Amino acid sequence: VALDLESDEELWARGVARDVIRQIQALRRERGLEMSDRIVVHLAGVDELADRREEIAREVLARQVEFVRGEGPAVQLELDDRRQAAVWIEKARDA
């Protein structure tokens, strides 16, 4: 019996991305942002999701998703593997 570890890693990364997206959406609601409001997202501790930047941006209506620490207080992400990960969001300035 052989295991296809690439598929497992892809499924794991997809699950982490969905969890991060869900938590960013909840944070948008907590902050009172409208559905039409675009945001800027900074993520730390989930660098393996960098190749999913466009997917995350599309789902959370972000103009920009960066994988570096943001400014000000962070919101800790609660991930299944209990690692230290955080998100910062702010309303995007009109361009």
Beta strands, then each sheet from edge to edge (+ up, - down):
strand 1: 39-44
strand 2: 62-66
strand 3: 75-76
strand 4: 86-91
sheet 1: 2+ 1+ 4- 3+
end
